[in-house]
Amino acid sequence: MSLTRWLTDRIILKPTQHPLPVREKKSLLFSHDNGQLEVWVHRVGSDLRQSPNLYLLEFPGTASRAEDSTDFIEHCWSQPCIEIWTVNPPGYGNSSGRASLAKLPAMAERALKEIRKRSGDIPVIVAGASLGSVSALYLAAHFKVDGVMVQNPPALREVILAQSGWWHFKWLTKRIADELPPELDSLANARQATAPAVFVTAQQDRVVLSRIQRQIIDAYHGPVKVFAMPDADHDTALTETDFKQLRPMADWLYHRLVSAAD
């Protein structure tokens, strides 16, 4: 591995593996890349005993874990039972291997394959906030998914180049940007994705500038709804008022999936 590729992974990824307290979630382990891939599963809704109406495959952000709360996608739905699978990428939690951007595409494919075994004919939405949206958009571009829901999506190359003030030498910034796996080009993936999508975008985001998020939204090839948060920064939590505005968009997305399946 080149020094710049190692440095790129270190700058973007913030893996942790210490134990975290987890409530009402179940850990699943799948064989992957001569090791294991950890997925945490839980259900939300008014009748968790019935078969799920919808499955969500979520990828966490750069410093997040699958054990963490999934508030972004948990409180959007009116359906009685939603099953959420959240993935720990390699190097996070109990997933094997070193944390690496180059490993994200294969990780995402493996997780999609497993949730499809469980979901059968029930729709699957791929989801993610921040870095997690990169894996979601990769799947939406290259595999059959039924819907997409992402928050503050970064175009990684553009984000790195926009933050050139981090570096004393601009040539190093470009070298780091050039080490990004081409499969994780969210702008290119957005142009290929056709599944209906909901984008949540923070307009005062200081990590992923709103203009970069807008580039991805404008490039997206499928039907889109956009929930813009005018005063929100990158890590601003959604309030109940936000969810009241977001729920009709989630219902729109769900009904697009159901009508497409009929």
Residue pairs with C-beta under 8 A, 6 or more apart in sequence:
2 179
4 172
4 175
4 176
4 178
4 179
5 102
5 179
7 176
8 101
8 176
8 179
8 180
9 99
9 100
9 101
11 160
11 176
12 62
12 101
12 131
12 156
13 62
13 91
13 99
13 100
13 101
13 131
14 62
14 63
15 89
15 91
15 92
15 99
16 63
16 65
16 92
16 93
17 91
17 92
17 93
17 94
20 65
20 67
20 68
20 93
21 67
22 40
22 67
24 42
25 40
25 41
25 42
25 67
26 40
26 41
26 42
27 38
27 39
27 40
27 41
27 94
28 38
28 39
28 40
28 41
28 85
28 114
29 36
29 37
29 38
29 39
29 94
30 36
30 37
30 39
30 110
30 111
30 114
31 37
32 90
32 95
32 96
32 106
32 107
32 110
33 90
33 96
33 97
33 103
33 106
34 96
35 90
35 95
35 96
35 97
36 94
36 95
36 96
37 87
37 88
37 90
37 95
37 96
37 107
37 110
37 111
38 66
38 87
38 88
38 92
38 93
38 94
38 95
39 66
39 85
39 86
39 87
39 88
39 111
39 114
40 66
40 67
40 85
40 86
40 88
41 83
41 84
41 85
41 86
42 70
42 83
42 84
43 52
43 81
43 82
43 83
43 84
44 74
44 75
44 77
44 81
44 82
44 84
45 53
45 77
45 79
45 80
45 81
45 82
46 80
46 81
47 80
47 81
48 81
49 81
50 80
50 81
51 81
51 122
52 81
52 82
52 83
52 119
52 122
53 79
53 80
53 81
53 82
53 122
53 254
54 77
54 79
54 82
54 83
54 122
54 123
54 124
54 125
54 254
54 257
55 82
55 83
55 84
55 85
55 115
55 118
55 119
55 122
55 123
55 124
55 125
56 73
56 82
56 83
56 84
56 85
56 124
56 125
56 126
56 127
56 149
57 85
57 87
57 111
57 112
57 115
57 124
57 125
57 126
57 127
57 136
57 139
58 66
58 70
58 73
58 84
58 85
58 86
58 87
58 126
58 127
58 128
58 132
58 136
59 86
59 87
59 89
59 108
59 111
59 126
59 127
59 128
59 131
59 132
59 133
59 134
59 135
59 136
60 66
60 68
60 86
60 87
60 88
60 89
60 92
60 128
60 129
60 131
60 132
61 128
61 129
61 130
61 131
61 132
62 130
62 131
64 129
64 132
65 88
65 92
65 93
66 86
66 87
66 88
66 92
66 93
67 88
67 93
70 84
70 86
71 237
71 238
72 127
72 129
72 151
72 200
72 238
73 84
73 127
73 149
74 84
75 238
75 243
76 149
76 243
76 246
76 247
76 249
76 250
77 247
77 250
77 254
78 247
78 250
78 251
79 254
83 118
85 111
85 114
85 115
87 95
87 107
87 108
87 111
87 135
88 94
88 95
89 95
89 99
89 103
89 104
89 107
89 135
90 96
90 97
90 98
90 99
90 100
90 103
90 107
91 97
91 98
91 99
91 100
92 99
95 107
97 103
101 156
101 180
101 181
101 184
102 181
104 134
104 135
104 138
104 181
104 184
105 135
105 138
105 181
105 183
105 184
107 135
108 135
108 136
108 138
108 139
109 139
109 143
112 124
112 126
112 139
112 143
112 145
115 124
116 124
121 261
123 146
123 147
123 254
123 257
123 258
123 261
124 145
124 146
124 147
125 145
125 146
125 147
125 148
125 149
125 253
125 257
126 135
126 136
126 139
126 140
126 145
126 147
126 148
126 149
127 136
127 148
127 149
127 150
128 134
128 135
128 136
128 150
128 151
128 153
129 150
129 151
129 152
130 151
130 152
130 153
130 154
130 207
130 208
130 234
131 154
132 150
133 150
133 151
133 152
133 153
133 154
133 186
134 153
134 154
134 156
134 184
134 186
135 184
136 148
136 149
136 150
137 148
137 150
137 153
137 186
137 189
137 190
137 193
137 216
138 183
138 184
138 186
138 189
139 145
140 148
140 189
140 192
140 193
140 194
140 195
140 197
140 222
141 188
141 189
141 190
141 191
141 192
141 193
142 183
142 189
142 192
145 195
146 195
146 257
146 260
146 261
147 195
147 196
147 197
147 198
147 253
147 254
147 256
147 257
148 193
148 195
148 196
148 197
148 198
148 222
149 197
149 198
149 200
149 250
149 253
150 197
150 198
150 199
150 200
151 199
151 200
151 201
151 202
152 200
152 201
152 202
152 205
152 207
152 208
152 213
152 234
153 186
153 199
153 201
153 208
153 213
153 216
153 217
154 186
154 207
154 208
154 212
154 213
155 185
155 186
155 187
155 212
155 215
155 216
156 177
156 180
156 184
156 185
156 186
157 177
157 180
157 185
158 187
158 212
158 215
159 207
159 208
159 209
159 212
160 173
160 176
160 177
160 180
161 173
161 174
161 177
162 209
162 212
163 173
164 170
164 173
166 173
167 173
182 188
186 216
187 215
187 216
187 219
190 216
190 217
190 219
190 220
190 221
191 219
191 220
191 221
192 221
193 220
193 221
193 222
194 221
194 222
195 222
196 222
196 223
196 224
196 252
196 253
196 256
196 257
197 220
197 222
197 223
197 224
197 225
197 253
198 224
198 225
198 226
198 227
198 246
198 249
198 250
198 252
198 253
199 213
199 216
199 217
199 220
199 224
199 225
199 226
199 227
200 227
200 229
200 238
200 246
201 210
201 213
201 214
201 217
201 226
201 227
201 228
201 229
202 208
202 210
202 213
202 229
202 232
202 233
202 234
202 236
203 210
203 228
203 229
203 230
203 231
203 232
204 210
204 230
204 231
204 232
204 233
205 213
205 232
205 233
205 234
206 233
206 234
207 234
208 234
217 224
217 226
223 256
225 249
225 252
225 253
227 242
227 245
227 246
227 249
229 236
229 238
229 242
238 246
